[in-house]
Amino acid sequence: MATLRFTGKWIEPIRAGVKTQTLRRQLPSTVIMADRVNALNGYRKGGRPFAELEVMSIDRVRVSELTAEDAGREGLDSLAELLEVLEALYPGAGALMRVRFRVV
């Protein structure tokens, strides 16, 4: 089964259905729409699964096209906060892969 990795601070928001989207520079080729993936805690080899997710959609989105709705799906309070986080993670990124999911 394919995997998506998250830092520990996102475990509870994902399990609670608050965080239902992730933005990534690139995705593993094994992550496809309508598939199920394991959500893993941590970015190191051997991270533990904490949820099974169904991938609802995958699309490429320009950072300039992101909305407050995207911020909410990310579990954040505002578009400004989302843009700040993205600049720290992916400096200068013009576009990212947007993955929407639900906990199975």
N, C-alpha and C positions, 0 to 999 in steps of 0.2 A: 504494500500500500504506500502511496506517495505521502510525503510529509510537508508540513509548513511549520517552521520554527518561530517561537515567540519568546520574548523575555518574560520572566516570572510575573511582572506587574500586570500582564494581560490575562493571566489564567482565570481569575474570578470574573472579570468583565466578559470574557468569551463564554465561560460556562453559564453566566447569567443572561446571555443574549444581548448584552449592551454593545459589545464590540462585534460587529458583523461584517467587517471589511478590513482588508489590509492593502497597503500600497507598497509595491516592491520595485526595485530597479529591474530585476529579472526574476523569472520563476523557473523552478525545475521543469524540464520538459514533461515530467510525469504528472504534473498538476494540470488536469483538464476539466472543463465544465461538465457538470452533472456527475462528477466522480466524487468519491469519498476519500478524505485524506486524514491522516493522524496529525493532530496539533501537538507539537513537542515543546517541552520547556527547555529553553536554552539553545545556544548556537554551537555548542561543542558536541562532538561525537558522543553518542550514548544518552542524549537527552531523553527524558521520560515522557510518554504520551499522557496528556491530561484531558483530551476530548477527541471525538471523531467529528469531523466537519464534512458537510456536503457543499461542494462548490456550486453556487447558484449562477455566477457569471464571472467572466474574465474579459476585461477590455483594457485597451491602452488609453490613457487619459493625459492630457496636457495639464501640468501643474496649475497653469493659469485658468483652467476650466473647472477646478475643484470648487465645491460649494460648502456652505454650512451644513448641509445634509451629509456630505461626505465626512465632515468633522464629527458629526454625531455618530455615524456608523463606525468611526474609528474609536469611539469612546472618549472623545475630546469635547470640550465646551464651546469652541469657536473655530471659525475658519482661520483666524489669525494664529491660534495655538497650533493648528494642524500645519500651517505653512512654516511656522518656526521649527517644529519637530522635523519636518521634511528637509528643510535647509540644513539642519544639523546632521541628519542621516545621509542625505544625498545632495551635497552642495552643488548648486548650479543645474540640477536635473530639470530638463524641459518637459519630460513626459515619464510616466511610470505605469506599471501594470496594476490595475485595480482588480482585486479579487473579492467578491462578495460571497459570504458563506452563511450557513446556519449550523447549529449544533444538532447532531443526529440523536 
